[in-house]
Amino acid sequence: MADRLLGSYRAVLLGGILIAAGHYTVAVPVEVSTWIGLVLISLGTSLLKPNASSRVGKLYGTRDERRDAGFAGLGRAAASAGAGL
């Protein structure tokens, strides 16, 4: 749905913005802001993850042998970034 309405680039960008806004909202010391922040993080993640994978898939041709390595590299990079945070 996001590919048709926004395009994958805009969906990834909007997903990142929503995740950041969610983290800022969670930091506000009011109980309701915690729940709003969690919703924003969830929505942002649902936009970001599938479309980031889609963008990696578009980097390589359908029969390109490097395609699987690209997805594995994305997974390792995400795990390393998460561990670093």
C-alpha positions as protocol buffer text, in pm:
chain_id: "A"
residue {
  index: 1
  type: MET
  ca { x: 0 y: 0 z: 0 }
}
residue {
  index: 2
  type: ALA
  ca { x: 279 y: 244 z: 87 }
}
residue {
  index: 3
  type: ASP
  ca { x: 450 y: 172 z: -245 }
}
residue {
  index: 4
  type: ARG
  ca { x: 140 y: 275 z: -436 }
}
residue {
  index: 5
  type: LEU
  ca { x: 53 y: 581 z: -229 }
}
residue {
  index: 6
  type: LEU
  ca { x: 390 y: 721 z: -127 }
}
residue {
  index: 7
  type: GLY
  ca { x: 658 y: 531 z: -313 }
}
residue {
  index: 8
  type: SER
  ca { x: 923 y: 334 z: -132 }
}
residue {
  index: 9
  type: TYR
  ca { x: 1162 y: 628 z: -81 }
}
residue {
  index: 10
  type: ARG
  ca { x: 898 y: 848 z: 84 }
}
residue {
  index: 11
  type: ALA
  ca { x: 766 y: 554 z: 288 }
}
residue {
  index: 12
  type: VAL
  ca { x: 1115 y: 488 z: 429 }
}
residue {
  index: 13
  type: LEU
  ca { x: 1162 y: 858 z: 502 }
}
residue {
  index: 14
  type: LEU
  ca { x: 820 y: 893 z: 668 }
}
residue {
  index: 15
  type: GLY
  ca { x: 880 y: 573 z: 865 }
}
residue {
  index: 16
  type: GLY
  ca { x: 1205 y: 711 z: 1003 }
}
residue {
  index: 17
  type: ILE
  ca { x: 1039 y: 1041 z: 1093 }
}
residue {
  index: 18
  type: LEU
  ca { x: 755 y: 860 z: 1273 }
}
residue {
  index: 19
  type: ILE
  ca { x: 1001 y: 645 z: 1468 }
}
residue {
  index: 20
  type: ALA
  ca { x: 1198 y: 952 z: 1575 }
}
residue {
  index: 21
  type: ALA
  ca { x: 880 y: 1137 z: 1671 }
}
residue {
  index: 22
  type: GLY
  ca { x: 771 y: 833 z: 1870 }
}
residue {
  index: 23
  type: HIS
  ca { x: 1094 y: 827 z: 2066 }
}
residue {
  index: 24
  type: TYR
  ca { x: 1067 y: 1197 z: 2144 }
}
residue {
  index: 25
  type: THR
  ca { x: 705 y: 1148 z: 2251 }
}
residue {
  index: 26
  type: VAL
  ca { x: 795 y: 858 z: 2481 }
}
residue {
  index: 27
  type: ALA
  ca { x: 1046 y: 1086 z: 2653 }
}
residue {
  index: 28
  type: VAL
  ca { x: 772 y: 1325 z: 2767 }
}
residue {
  index: 29
  type: PRO
  ca { x: 694 y: 1243 z: 3133 }
}
residue {
  index: 30
  type: VAL
  ca { x: 317 y: 1199 z: 3087 }
}
residue {
  index: 31
  type: GLU
  ca { x: 157 y: 854 z: 3079 }
}
residue {
  index: 32
  type: VAL
  ca { x: -56 y: 913 z: 2769 }
}
residue {
  index: 33
  type: SER
  ca { x: 249 y: 1030 z: 2573 }
}
residue {
  index: 34
  type: THR
  ca { x: 411 y: 691 z: 2631 }
}
residue {
  index: 35
  type: TRP
  ca { x: 124 y: 516 z: 2454 }
}
residue {
  index: 36
  type: ILE
  ca { x: 114 y: 770 z: 2173 }
}
residue {
  index: 37
  type: GLY
  ca { x: 490 y: 731 z: 2129 }
}
residue {
  index: 38
  type: LEU
  ca { x: 462 y: 353 z: 2111 }
}
residue {
  index: 39
  type: VAL
  ca { x: 193 y: 383 z: 1843 }
}
residue {
  index: 40
  type: LEU
  ca { x: 413 y: 621 z: 1642 }
}
residue {
  index: 41
  type: ILE
  ca { x: 711 y: 384 z: 1672 }
}
residue {
  index: 42
  type: SER
  ca { x: 496 y: 91 z: 1561 }
}
residue {
  index: 43
  type: LEU
  ca { x: 357 y: 279 z: 1260 }
}
residue {
  index: 44
  type: GLY
  ca { x: 702 y: 402 z: 1163 }
}
residue {
  index: 45
  type: THR
  ca { x: 850 y: 54 z: 1183 }
}
residue {
  index: 46
  type: SER
  ca { x: 570 y: -88 z: 970 }
}
residue {
  index: 47
  type: LEU
  ca { x: 653 y: 169 z: 702 }
}
residue {
  index: 48
  type: LEU
  ca { x: 1030 y: 150 z: 730 }
}
residue {
  index: 49
  type: LYS
  ca { x: 1116 y: -222 z: 739 }
}
residue {
  index: 50
  type: PRO
  ca { x: 926 y: -362 z: 438 }
}
residue {
  index: 51
  type: ASN
  ca { x: 1015 y: -68 z: 218 }
}
residue {
  index: 52
  type: ALA
  ca { x: 1383 y: -73 z: 313 }
}
residue {
  index: 53
  type: SER
  ca { x: 1392 y: -438 z: 207 }
}
residue {
  index: 54
  type: SER
  ca { x: 1212 y: -347 z: -114 }
}
residue {
  index: 55
  type: ARG
  ca { x: 1470 y: -79 z: -190 }
}
residue {
  index: 56
  type: VAL
  ca { x: 1755 y: -328 z: -136 }
}
residue {
  index: 57
  type: GLY
  ca { x: 1579 y: -568 z: -372 }
}
residue {
  index: 58
  type: LYS
  ca { x: 1568 y: -299 z: -641 }
}
residue {
  index: 59
  type: LEU
  ca { x: 1945 y: -252 z: -622 }
}
residue {
  index: 60
  type: TYR
  ca { x: 2011 y: -588 z: -789 }
}
residue {
  index: 61
  type: GLY
  ca { x: 1861 y: -768 z: -1086 }
}
residue {
  index: 62
  type: THR
  ca { x: 1630 y: -1063 z: -1034 }
}
residue {
  index: 63
  type: ARG
  ca { x: 1898 y: -1319 z: -1121 }
}
residue {
  index: 64
  type: ASP
  ca { x: 2192 y: -1135 z: -967 }
}
residue {
  index: 65
  type: GLU
  ca { x: 2385 y: -1356 z: -725 }
}
residue {
  index: 66
  type: ARG
  ca { x: 2465 y: -1057 z: -502 }
}
residue {
  index: 67
  type: ARG
  ca { x: 2097 y: -1008 z: -420 }
}
residue {
  index: 68
  type: ASP
  ca { x: 2095 y: -1255 z: -127 }
}
residue {
  index: 69
  type: ALA
  ca { x: 2414 y: -1103 z: 10 }
}
residue {
  index: 70
  type: GLY
  ca { x: 2251 y: -759 z: -2 }
}
residue {
  index: 71
  type: PHE
  ca { x: 1964 y: -874 z: 218 }
}
residue {
  index: 72
  type: ALA
  ca { x: 2204 y: -1049 z: 456 }
}
residue {
  index: 73
  type: GLY
  ca { x: 2415 y: -733 z: 474 }
}
residue {
  index: 74
  type: LEU
  ca { x: 2105 y: -528 z: 555 }
}
residue {
  index: 75
  type: GLY
  ca { x: 2019 y: -766 z: 837 }
}
residue {
  index: 76
  type: ARG
  ca { x: 2370 y: -754 z: 980 }
}
residue {
  index: 77
  type: ALA
  ca { x: 2380 y: -375 z: 955 }
}
residue {
  index: 78
  type: ALA
  ca { x: 2048 y: -345 z: 1136 }
}
residue {
  index: 79
  type: ALA
  ca { x: 2162 y: -582 z: 1409 }
}
residue {
  index: 80
  type: SER
  ca { x: 2490 y: -394 z: 1451 }
}
residue {
  index: 81
  type: ALA
  ca { x: 2314 y: -58 z: 1466 }
}
residue {
  index: 82
  type: GLY
  ca { x: 2070 y: -192 z: 1725 }
}
residue {
  index: 83
  type: ALA
  ca { x: 2351 y: -334 z: 1933 }
}
residue {
  index: 84
  type: GLY
  ca { x: 2538 y: -6 z: 1915 }
}
residue {
  index: 85
  type: LEU
  ca { x: 2244 y: 189 z: 2046 }
}
